Structures are given as C-alpha cells and as structure tokens.
Amino acid sequence: MSFSVGQVARLAGITVRTLHHYDEIGLLTPGERTHAGYRRYTDADLTRLQQILLYRELGFPLDDIAVILDEPRIDDLTHLRRQHELLTRKAERLHEVITAVERAMQARTTGITLTPAERLEIFGRFRPEDHDAEVERRWGHTPQYEQSRRRVASYTQADWLQLKAEAAAISDDLVAACKDGLPADGEHAMDVAERHRRHICRWFYDCEHDLHRCLGDRYVDDPRFTAIYDALAPGLATYFRQAIHANAGRHEPS
C-alpha cells in the first residue's frame, strides 16, 4: 500500500511543499512513483517521516537529521529509544518552564511570590487567589488596594512567616481577653484592637481608625468572617468589633 503526497501531508499535519522539499534535498525520497511520475510513499517512507518529524520537534536541523537517519547499523527501534529519551528530557525542561510561568502568573495575580511549598506552609489549604476577584471588585479602586499589592509583592517566605506569627499572637490575645470576660471597651481589649490596626498598617496598607471601624463591622456583617472568629471563641466577632470601635473612639479628638 502506498500514499500520495497529499495523503501523507494530511496524515502528518505538514504541507505538500515540505514533503517536496524533503525529496529535493534527499532527506525523504518516495519509494515509488506512478507511471505519470507522481510521488507515492510506502510504509517505510512513513516510518522515516515519523523519525524526521520527531527529530525536528527536538530541534535538530535537517542536515543533522539526514546524517543520523543514514547511520549504518542503526535500526528504527534504536532511533525511537533515542528520541524517547530526548523527548523525555525536553518534556522535563518544558515542565520546569511551565511551572515557572504558572508561578509568575500566580504572583502577578495575587502579588504573592512564593513557591508552592512555601505557600502551603504559610496558608495551608487557604488560597488567597480564590478571593482576588471579590477583593478587586470591592476595593480595586482604592489606594489601600494598590498599596497592599505593592507591599506583598516584595515579601519573602521569612516576611510571611513573621506576619503570620504576629497575626496569631494578636488573635490569641483577643481570644484570651474574650474568654476571660474582659470588657470589649476596656483598656486591654482596646490595646489588642490597636495592635491589630498597626499590624495592618505595617504589612498591608495605611489603616486609619475610621477604616479600621469598617473592618470591624465587616467581621460581623460578613458571615464568612464571623464564622472564622466565632470558631476561635463564641461571640468573638462581635467582641472584636466592639473593641475596634472603642479603640477608634479613644483616639478621636476630644
């Protein structure tokens, strides 16, 4: 069975002109010709074409491919094994490149430049990028949004771990105050609220007391935040809002 140049071009996903060129340079000469002189490709020709295309995929120039394929005592299986090894190496390199590009895309989107392992250590199963669309929709027009993105883009793993440790300490002190029954508008609870505000100012954006009040309201008005805080201690979200409001009030000009 043999195939016309058009059939082979369609099967291989290349142009007729390419096949003509391979014939002209002696790289792939059809094994048969019709009485009218038209090219006809045999199964052996198709096998050689497959090898040519694989070596081309690997970046070999046509002259080198001709030398490789015409080596004496090199059978088709040897070529395929060699191509498999080279393609595997190329795939590994491409995987590394794809990973690097994905990381760059992720950093571009979230502003968080961390490896997957570092992200897992810091955020666990929480994925900040899952909330990007909502955050941008709500606050993308604000200077605080841009300020926060600029800052976090420069943070290293050590920075994130320090940030996480500071946030945990504030949360632990807030929970302790709530469980000990300390008044939300008392000095201790207000001090914890002020540490929280300054934590935001240090790591994310300038958070004045009025803006901090809005955050406190959101901790109660948004069920997602309420669930997070109340999981630490029942009623903690409301307690925290009261402490934030009280702290803002004591810093207002009298």
TORDREN-774682 format. One record per residue (C-alpha): residue number from 1; residue in three letters; x negated, y, z. Coordinates in Angstrom, 1 decimal, always signed. Example, Ala and Ser with C-alpha at 12.3 -4.5 7.8 and 13.67 -1.06 7.14 Angstrom:
BEGIN
[1,ALA,[-12.3,-4.5,+7.8]];
[2,SER,[-13.7,-1.1,+7.1]];
***
This chain:
BEGIN
[1,MET,[+0.0,+0.0,+0.0]];
[2,SER,[-1.3,+3.5,-0.8]];
[3,PHE,[-0.1,+7.0,-0.3]];
[4,SER,[+0.0,+10.1,-2.4]];
[5,VAL,[-1.9,+13.3,-1.3]];
[6,GLY,[+1.4,+14.9,-0.4]];
[7,GLN,[+2.5,+12.0,+1.8]];
[8,VAL,[-0.8,+11.9,+3.6]];
[9,ALA,[-0.7,+15.7,+4.2]];
[10,ARG,[+2.7,+15.3,+5.8]];
[11,LEU,[+1.7,+12.4,+7.9]];
[12,ALA,[-1.5,+14.1,+9.2]];
[13,GLY,[+0.0,+17.5,+9.6]];
[14,ILE,[-2.6,+19.1,+7.3]];
[15,THR,[-2.4,+20.8,+3.9]];
[16,VAL,[-2.9,+19.3,+0.5]];
[17,ARG,[-5.6,+21.8,-0.1]];
[18,THR,[-7.5,+20.5,+2.9]];
[19,LEU,[-7.4,+16.9,+1.5]];
[20,HIS,[-8.6,+18.2,-1.8]];
[21,HIS,[-11.5,+20.0,-0.1]];
[22,TYR,[-12.5,+16.8,+1.8]];
[23,ASP,[-12.5,+15.0,-1.5]];
[24,GLU,[-14.6,+17.7,-3.2]];
[25,ILE,[-17.3,+17.6,-0.5]];
[26,GLY,[-17.3,+13.8,-0.4]];
[27,LEU,[-16.0,+13.5,+3.2]];
[28,LEU,[-12.8,+11.7,+2.3]];
[29,THR,[-12.6,+10.3,-1.2]];
[30,PRO,[-9.3,+8.5,-2.0]];
[31,GLY,[-9.9,+4.8,-2.5]];
[32,GLU,[-7.5,+4.6,-5.5]];
[33,ARG,[-6.4,+6.7,-8.5]];
[34,THR,[-3.4,+6.3,-10.7]];
[35,HIS,[-3.7,+5.9,-14.5]];
[36,ALA,[-2.9,+9.6,-14.7]];
[37,GLY,[-5.8,+10.4,-12.3]];
[38,TYR,[-3.7,+11.3,-9.2]];
[39,ARG,[-5.2,+10.5,-5.8]];
[40,ARG,[-3.9,+7.6,-3.8]];
[41,TYR,[-5.0,+7.0,-0.2]];
[42,THR,[-5.4,+3.5,+1.2]];
[43,ASP,[-5.1,+2.3,+4.9]];
[44,ALA,[-8.9,+2.5,+5.2]];
[45,ASP,[-8.7,+6.1,+3.9]];
[46,LEU,[-6.1,+7.0,+6.6]];
[47,THR,[-8.3,+5.4,+9.3]];
[48,ARG,[-11.3,+7.6,+8.1]];
[49,LEU,[-9.0,+10.7,+8.0]];
[50,GLN,[-7.9,+10.0,+11.6]];
[51,GLN,[-11.6,+9.9,+12.6]];
[52,ILE,[-12.3,+13.1,+10.7]];
[53,LEU,[-9.4,+14.9,+12.4]];
[54,LEU,[-10.4,+13.7,+15.8]];
[55,TYR,[-14.0,+14.9,+15.4]];
[56,ARG,[-12.6,+18.2,+14.1]];
[57,GLU,[-10.5,+18.5,+17.2]];
[58,LEU,[-13.7,+18.1,+19.2]];
[59,GLY,[-15.3,+21.0,+17.3]];
[60,PHE,[-17.7,+19.1,+15.0]];
[61,PRO,[-18.5,+20.8,+11.7]];
[62,LEU,[-17.7,+18.9,+8.5]];
[63,ASP,[-21.3,+18.2,+7.6]];
[64,ASP,[-21.9,+16.6,+11.0]];
[65,ILE,[-18.8,+14.5,+10.7]];
[66,ALA,[-19.9,+13.1,+7.4]];
[67,VAL,[-23.2,+12.1,+8.9]];
[68,ILE,[-21.5,+10.5,+11.9]];
[69,LEU,[-19.0,+8.5,+9.9]];
[70,ASP,[-21.6,+7.3,+7.4]];
[71,GLU,[-23.9,+6.0,+10.1]];
[72,PRO,[-24.8,+2.3,+9.4]];
[73,ARG,[-23.6,-0.3,+11.8]];
[74,ILE,[-21.1,+1.9,+13.5]];
[75,ASP,[-17.6,+0.4,+13.3]];
[76,ASP,[-14.2,+2.0,+13.8]];
[77,LEU,[-13.9,+0.8,+17.4]];
[78,THR,[-17.2,+2.4,+18.3]];
[79,HIS,[-16.1,+5.7,+16.8]];
[80,LEU,[-12.8,+5.5,+18.7]];
[81,ARG,[-14.6,+4.9,+22.0]];
[82,ARG,[-16.9,+7.8,+21.4]];
[83,GLN,[-14.0,+10.0,+20.5]];
[84,HIS,[-12.1,+8.9,+23.6]];
[85,GLU,[-15.0,+9.8,+25.8]];
[86,LEU,[-15.5,+13.2,+24.2]];
[87,LEU,[-11.7,+14.0,+24.2]];
[88,THR,[-11.5,+13.0,+27.9]];
[89,ARG,[-14.3,+15.4,+28.7]];
[90,LYS,[-12.6,+18.1,+26.7]];
[91,ALA,[-9.3,+17.4,+28.4]];
[92,GLU,[-11.0,+17.8,+31.8]];
[93,ARG,[-12.5,+21.1,+30.8]];
[94,LEU,[-9.2,+22.3,+29.4]];
[95,HIS,[-7.5,+21.2,+32.7]];
[96,GLU,[-10.0,+23.4,+34.6]];
[97,VAL,[-9.3,+26.3,+32.2]];
[98,ILE,[-5.5,+25.8,+32.6]];
[99,THR,[-5.9,+25.7,+36.4]];
[100,ALA,[-7.9,+28.9,+36.3]];
[101,VAL,[-5.4,+30.7,+34.1]];
[102,GLU,[-2.5,+29.5,+36.2]];
[103,ARG,[-4.3,+30.8,+39.3]];
[104,ALA,[-4.8,+34.1,+37.6]];
[105,MET,[-1.2,+34.3,+36.6]];
[106,GLN,[-0.1,+33.5,+40.1]];
[107,ALA,[-2.5,+36.1,+41.5]];
[108,ARG,[-1.1,+38.6,+39.0]];
[109,THR,[+2.4,+37.9,+40.0]];
[110,THR,[+2.0,+37.7,+43.8]];
[111,GLY,[-1.1,+39.7,+44.4]];
[112,ILE,[-2.4,+36.7,+46.5]];
[113,THR,[-5.8,+35.5,+45.2]];
[114,LEU,[-6.2,+32.1,+47.0]];
[115,THR,[-6.9,+28.6,+45.9]];
[116,PRO,[-4.0,+26.1,+46.2]];
[117,ALA,[-5.7,+24.5,+49.3]];
[118,GLU,[-6.1,+27.9,+50.9]];
[119,ARG,[-2.5,+28.8,+50.2]];
[120,LEU,[-1.4,+25.5,+51.7]];
[121,GLU,[-3.5,+26.2,+54.9]];
[122,ILE,[-2.1,+29.7,+55.3]];
[123,PHE,[+1.5,+29.5,+54.1]];
[124,GLY,[+2.3,+25.8,+54.3]];
[125,ARG,[+5.3,+24.9,+52.2]];
[126,PHE,[+6.4,+28.6,+52.0]];
[127,ARG,[+5.8,+30.0,+48.5]];
[128,PRO,[+5.7,+33.9,+48.5]];
[129,GLU,[+6.1,+34.0,+44.8]];
[130,ASP,[+9.6,+32.4,+45.1]];
[131,HIS,[+10.7,+35.8,+46.6]];
[132,ASP,[+8.9,+38.1,+44.2]];
[133,ALA,[+12.0,+38.8,+42.0]];
[134,GLU,[+14.1,+39.8,+45.0]];
[135,VAL,[+11.3,+41.9,+46.6]];
[136,GLU,[+10.6,+43.7,+43.4]];
[137,ARG,[+14.3,+44.3,+42.8]];
[138,ARG,[+14.8,+45.8,+46.3]];
[139,TRP,[+11.6,+47.7,+46.8]];
[140,GLY,[+9.7,+47.7,+43.5]];
[141,HIS,[+10.3,+51.4,+43.1]];
[142,THR,[+8.8,+52.3,+46.4]];
[143,PRO,[+5.3,+53.4,+47.2]];
[144,GLN,[+5.2,+50.8,+50.0]];
[145,TYR,[+5.6,+48.1,+47.4]];
[146,GLU,[+2.7,+49.2,+45.3]];
[147,GLN,[+0.6,+49.8,+48.4]];
[148,SER,[+1.2,+46.3,+49.7]];
[149,ARG,[+0.4,+44.7,+46.3]];
[150,ARG,[-2.9,+46.6,+46.1]];
[151,ARG,[-3.9,+45.6,+49.6]];
[152,VAL,[-3.1,+41.9,+49.5]];
[153,ALA,[-4.8,+41.5,+46.1]];
[154,SER,[-8.2,+42.1,+47.8]];
[155,TYR,[-7.6,+39.7,+50.8]];
[156,THR,[-9.8,+36.7,+51.2]];
[157,GLN,[-8.9,+33.5,+53.0]];
[158,ALA,[-10.5,+34.9,+56.1]];
[159,ASP,[-8.4,+38.0,+55.9]];
[160,TRP,[-5.2,+36.0,+55.5]];
[161,LEU,[-6.1,+33.7,+58.4]];
[162,GLN,[-6.8,+36.8,+60.6]];
[163,LEU,[-3.5,+38.3,+59.5]];
[164,LYS,[-1.7,+35.1,+60.3]];
[165,ALA,[-3.3,+34.8,+63.7]];
[166,GLU,[-2.3,+38.4,+64.7]];
[167,ALA,[+1.3,+37.9,+63.5]];
[168,ALA,[+1.5,+34.7,+65.5]];
[169,ALA,[+0.3,+36.4,+68.6]];
[170,ILE,[+2.9,+39.2,+68.2]];
[171,SER,[+5.6,+36.6,+67.7]];
[172,ASP,[+4.5,+34.6,+70.7]];
[173,ASP,[+4.6,+37.7,+73.0]];
[174,LEU,[+8.0,+38.6,+71.6]];
[175,VAL,[+9.4,+35.2,+72.3]];
[176,ALA,[+7.9,+35.2,+75.8]];
[177,ALA,[+9.5,+38.6,+76.6]];
[178,CYS,[+12.9,+37.4,+75.4]];
[179,LYS,[+12.8,+34.2,+77.3]];
[180,ASP,[+11.6,+35.9,+80.5]];
[181,GLY,[+14.6,+38.2,+80.3]];
[182,LEU,[+12.6,+41.4,+80.0]];
[183,PRO,[+14.9,+44.2,+78.7]];
[184,ALA,[+14.6,+44.9,+75.0]];
[185,ASP,[+14.3,+48.6,+75.6]];
[186,GLY,[+11.7,+48.0,+78.4]];
[187,GLU,[+8.1,+49.1,+78.0]];
[188,HIS,[+6.7,+45.6,+77.4]];
[189,ALA,[+9.2,+44.7,+74.6]];
[190,MET,[+8.7,+48.2,+73.0]];
[191,ASP,[+4.9,+47.7,+73.1]];
[192,VAL,[+5.3,+44.4,+71.2]];
[193,ALA,[+7.5,+46.1,+68.7]];
[194,GLU,[+4.9,+48.8,+68.2]];
[195,ARG,[+2.2,+46.2,+67.7]];
[196,HIS,[+4.4,+44.7,+65.0]];
[197,ARG,[+4.7,+48.1,+63.3]];
[198,ARG,[+1.0,+48.7,+63.4]];
[199,HIS,[+0.4,+45.2,+62.1]];
[200,ILE,[+2.4,+46.1,+59.0]];
[201,CYS,[+0.6,+49.4,+58.7]];
[202,ARG,[-2.8,+47.6,+58.9]];
[203,TRP,[-2.2,+44.8,+56.5]];
[204,PHE,[+0.6,+45.8,+54.1]];
[205,TYR,[+1.8,+49.4,+53.9]];
[206,ASP,[+2.4,+52.5,+55.9]];
[207,CYS,[+5.4,+51.8,+58.0]];
[208,GLU,[+6.8,+54.8,+59.8]];
[209,HIS,[+9.2,+54.3,+62.7]];
[210,ASP,[+12.3,+55.1,+60.5]];
[211,LEU,[+11.2,+52.4,+58.1]];
[212,HIS,[+10.5,+50.0,+61.0]];
[213,ARG,[+14.1,+50.6,+62.2]];
[214,CYS,[+15.3,+49.5,+58.8]];
[215,LEU,[+13.2,+46.3,+59.0]];
[216,GLY,[+14.7,+45.6,+62.5]];
[217,ASP,[+18.2,+46.0,+61.0]];
[218,ARG,[+17.3,+43.6,+58.2]];
[219,TYR,[+16.2,+40.9,+60.7]];
[220,VAL,[+19.8,+40.8,+62.0]];
[221,ASP,[+21.7,+41.6,+58.8]];
[222,ASP,[+20.0,+39.1,+56.6]];
[223,PRO,[+20.9,+35.6,+57.8]];
[224,ARG,[+17.6,+34.2,+56.4]];
[225,PHE,[+15.5,+36.4,+58.8]];
[226,THR,[+18.0,+35.9,+61.6]];
[227,ALA,[+17.5,+32.1,+61.3]];
[228,ILE,[+13.7,+32.4,+61.3]];
[229,TYR,[+13.7,+34.5,+64.5]];
[230,ASP,[+16.5,+32.7,+66.3]];
[231,ALA,[+14.8,+29.3,+65.6]];
[232,LEU,[+12.0,+30.6,+67.9]];
[233,ALA,[+14.4,+31.7,+70.6]];
[234,PRO,[+18.2,+32.1,+70.6]];
[235,GLY,[+19.2,+35.7,+70.1]];
[236,LEU,[+15.6,+36.7,+69.3]];
[237,ALA,[+16.5,+38.6,+66.1]];
[238,THR,[+18.9,+40.9,+67.9]];
[239,TYR,[+16.5,+41.3,+70.8]];
[240,PHE,[+13.7,+42.3,+68.3]];
[241,ARG,[+15.9,+44.8,+66.6]];
[242,GLN,[+16.8,+46.4,+69.9]];
[243,ALA,[+13.1,+46.6,+70.8]];
[244,ILE,[+12.2,+48.1,+67.5]];
[245,HIS,[+14.9,+50.8,+67.8]];
[246,ALA,[+14.0,+51.6,+71.3]];
[247,ASN,[+10.3,+51.9,+70.4]];
[248,ALA,[+11.2,+54.2,+67.5]];
[249,GLY,[+13.3,+56.3,+69.8]];
[250,ARG,[+10.5,+56.8,+72.3]];
[251,HIS,[+8.2,+58.1,+69.5]];
[252,GLU,[+10.7,+60.7,+68.3]];
[253,PRO,[+10.0,+64.3,+69.1]];
[254,SER,[+12.0,+65.3,+72.2]];
***
